[in-house]
Amino acid sequence: MDTAFISFGGIMKSKGEEVDYKTFVAMIEEGSVESVLVEDSRIEFTALNDEGEEAVFITGRMEDPALTERLLATNAKFTQEIIPEESPLLNFFLIWILPMVLLYAFWNFMMRRLQGRVGGLGGSEMKFGKSNVMVYAASETGKTFADVAGQDEAKEALWEVIDFLHNPQKYREIGA
């Protein structure tokens, strides 16, 4: 499993001049190769260039069973890249669990923030049972039923509601 987003190994690789594999083999046979690093998909080697100076070269890796024998025949130093083993448990945590936890935390944060701004779930829009009706006593208003003119049917309906509130048992007996 490739975890390129965790490690910076690919960024820190040394740059060198790219050559083809045939040139690499020819340089080994000439004896100008001083050190070789064999990686998964490429070979990085240090050799003397045309001016006689040490330079870094890069070539693609080929399936060549005789490469080790060629390198042993020279006095070049060569190594294979050692890839560190990664813990499957750590990979599972970093790839699956941690992103889920971060998404949940972000979602939770946003929901709380929306509740604070708009009222959200449980805000003023969702308070159906609450009433802002103010109760006035007769002494505060000074108005009675005798003061209201007209609307006799409305007065009768209101008297029935008041009677129901004061005597609910009377209305239960008749099935209301």
Buried (B, 14 or more C-beta within 10 A) or exposed (E): EEEEEEEEEEEEEEEBEEBEBEBBBEBBEEEBBBBBBBBEEBBBBBBBEEEEEEEBBBBEEEEEEEBEEBBEEBEBEBEEEEEEEBEEEEEEEBEEEEEEEEEEEEEEEEEEEEEEEEEBEEEEEEEEEEEEEEEEEEEEEEEEEEEEEEEEEEEEEEEEEEEEEEEEEEEEEEEE
